[in-house]
Structures are given as C-alpha cells and as structure tokens.
C-alpha cells in the first residue's frame, strides 16, 4: 500500500490505476520472495545435521524444534503462512492503495 501511495506522489498523481496496481504487485512479489528466502535459509541453518540429534528415544519423543513432525510441518508453514498469506495480503494492500489514491478518477489517466 505504501508503495502505491509513494509511486503516485512520485509521479505527480499522473499514473493510471493499472500502473499503480502493477507497481504494487511487483513490490508484493519481491517482498514475498525476500521473506521466503530468508525463512528458508534460516530453516536450513538451524536444523541439525547430526543424526544422533535427530534420533531421539521413546522417552524423549516429544515435539520440539528438531522433531520429525516439526521439520515436515515446515513446508506446510512455508507454503501457507509465508507464500500464500504474504502474497494475498500484498495484493489486497495494492488494490486498497490504488483505489484510495485514485478514488476521484474521471478518466483512465486523470490524477
């Protein structure tokens, strides 16, 4: 939303609704890629590679940050919470920002 508002003011109120929407979508895609990359790298760095750490006895079998359930659940978290939620909220922010900035638009290129 902030990108759309900034793009409109930087271009002097002249861009069309389509141009503002495209600017917001590009920002959404870039931000989603950056968040997903950092989350994936953090996950790969923090998961232990020592097999002794991953194989716990039945007494110690509980869900913790190194358990099989947590490691398998990461991909569900990655797809739903990181990719889907960020992209959906970015698109909604783009639409709201573009409509709010161009609410009194008379024609396609009106400011």
N, C-alpha and C positions, 0 to 999 in steps of 0.2 A: 504494500500500500504506500509506504514511504517512497519507494522508487517511482511509482506512478505520479505521485504529487510532485516529487522533485523534477522528474522529466518534464512535466507540464510547465512548471515555473522556469526551468532552464531554457525551454523552447519558447518562452513568452506566451504561453497559452494557445499556441497555434496548432499543436498536433491533434490529429483526429482520435476518435475513440479507439479505432483499430490500432493506431500507432502506440497509444498508451497501454492498451491490452498486451500488445506484443512485447513491449518493454518490461511489463510486469511478469509475463510468462518466462521470458529469458532470465530474469532475476530469480524467479522461483526455481527453475531448472538448475541454475548454477548453485543456488543456496542448498538445494536438496542433494546435489552431487557432493558438495563440500561436507555437509553434515554426515552423509552416508560414508564417505571416505574416512573421515576422522573416527567415526564409530567402528567401522570395520578394522582399521588399523589398531585402535585401542583394544578391541576384542582379541585380535591376533597376538598382540604383545602381552596381554595379561593372562591368556590361557596357558597353563603349564604344559611343557612338552615331556616332562619326566613321567614315564609310565607308572612308576611307583606312587606318584601323587594322584594319578587318575584312578588307580585300582584301590578302592577302599574296602575294608572288611564289612561284613554284615552289621557289626555293631556301630560302625561309623557311617553306614549308608543313610545319609540324610541329604536333603537338597541344600547344597551350598554353591558357592561361585564356581567350583570345579566339577560339579556332578554332571553326569551324562545328560540328565534332564535339562539342566541349565544350558549346557553347551548346545544341545539340539534346539532348545527353545529360542536361542539367539536369532536364528534365521526367521522364525515367525515374528519376533520382535523387530528385526531389521526391515522386513517387508511391510508389516502393518504400521508400526509406530514411526519408523524413520522415513520410509519412502512414501507410503500412501498418505499418512497424516500430514506430513510436511508439504507434499505436492497439493493435496486438497485444500489445505489452509492457505497456501500461496495463491492458488487460483481464485479462491474466494476473496482474498485480500486484493488481488488485482482487479477483479470485477467491481468490488465495492469502491476501490480507489478511483478507477476510471469513470465510473458512473457519478461519483461525488464530485470529481473535478469538472466533468463535462455535463452537469445537470441542466444547464440552461442553453444547451447546444441548439442552434437554429438550423444549421445545415451541417454537412459532413466535416467541413474544415473550420467551422466557427470556433472562436475562442471563448 
